[in-house]
C-alpha cells in the first residue's frame, strides 16, 4: 500500500484546487446576475424601492440566489443604475469603489438590506463591498457599468444571428466545433464586409448577457465607428467522437496528466498552443465556409480577432502566426502563461515566451488591445497580471500600435465587456474601406509615456 507523504498530499491538494479552478473558469468568466422571467431587472427593483412597494422583499428573493444574498455578493445593474441586496443580522454599510455609498434599508423589517446607487463613470469597472460591525464583508471587484452602446437601441437596426453550425475538422482529426455567424443589417452582398472572430463565441451572443457583443456591433456600425463587419462566434471544439486519432490521443494524455476534462483539455490544446495550427484551422476550414456564404474582404487590414483568458492568447497567437490574415486583436485577461509549454515535445514555445518573442522576432504589422486586472490568476502556470504587463512593455518597446487597459479586477470578463465599445472604436479607428493595408505605428501620446512598473501591495517591504 502506498502511503501519502505530507508532500504528496500537498501536491494532490494543489492539483485538485487548480483543476477545480479551471473546471469553473468559463462560468466565472461569463458570470453576472441572470434575468429569467421571474426575476426583476435593476430598474424594476429600483422602482419598487422608490415607491416603498410591499412587493420589494419578494422581488429581491426571486431575483437573487439565496447564497449570493448571504455572501454579500448580490447585485444587478443597468447603465449607471445599480441595486444591491444582502442578508445580514446587523445594518451593513455599502462602499462603492471604497467610498461610502447610499444608506442600506430593510424591506418589512426583515434580515434583508438593500440600496440603489448611481455609479459613474460608465464604460469602466467598479467594485463594492460592505462593512458589518466594522468588518469587511462580501462584495465584488468586477462590477461593470455599461454605456448605452452595450444595450439594444430601438432606433438601431439589428443584425441576424444564424442558427448553430457544426463543423468537423480535418486539421484536428474529426474534432467537432460549433459556431454562429452574425450578419449586420447594413450588410450588402455586393460590397465586401470586414470580419471579426470571437473565441468562446457562445459567451458573446446573448444580447442581455454579460458580454453583449451583438448590441455593441449594431450600435457602432450605425454610428459609423466601425465598418460593416460579419462576426463569427466559435466555441472550442470537442474531440470525444474521434477516439484513437492523433489529436484525441494527445488531448487524452494531457487530460489524464493534469486531471482536466477532455473538453477543457481540447480547449487548451486549441487556444494555449503557440503554433499556426489553430489559425490555419480558422483560415482553411471555418472561415472558408463563411467565405462561401458571404462576401468578405480578404485583407488582414479588415480582419479582427478577439477572446478572453486562453482565448485571449489564442487571438494574439492567430495574428502573430498569420499576420496576413488578422491584423487587429483584442485580448481580455489573456493567458500568456505556460499552460501548453512543452506538452508537445516538437514545440519548444509556450505562452510565457510571447513577451520575448515580441522583443526578439521580426515585427508583425498588428494592432493590439490588452486588458487585465491586478487580481487576476496566479497559478502553477504563471502570474497573469505580470505576464500581461510584460506583454505591454514588450509591445511598447518595439513600438507596436497597442493599448493596455489595466485595472483591479479578477479573472473575469466584466472589465473587458464594460469597455468593449471603446475597445472596438480604438481597434477600428481610421479604418478606410478604400484601403487594403495600413502600417500600424505607436500612437504619439503613448510614445512619451514610461513603461509599466510594479509595486508589491500585499506584503510589507523586506
Secondary structure, DSSP 4 states (H G I P E B T S, - for coil): -PPPPHHHHHHHHHHHHHHHHHHTHHHHHT------TTSPPHHHHHHHHHTT-TTHHHHHHHHS-HHHHHHT-EEEEETTEEEEEEE-SS--EEEETTEE-SPPB-STT-SEEEEEEE--SSSEEEEEEEEETTEEEEEEEEEEE--GGGS--TTSPP-EEPPPEEEE-TTTTT-EEEEEEEE-TT--TTS-BEEEEEETGGGG--TTSSS-HHHHHHHHHHTTSS--EEEEEEPPPB-TTSTTSHHHHHHHHHHHHHT--HHHHHHHHHHH--SSHHHHHIIIIIHHHHHHHS-B--SGGGEEEEEETHHHHHHHHHHHH-TTT--EEEEES---SSTTTTTSTT----GGGHHHHHHHSPPP--EEEEEEETT--EETTEEHHHHHHHHHHHHHHTT-EEEEEEES--SSSHHHHHTHHHHHHHHTTT--TT-S-------HHHHTSPPP-----SS---
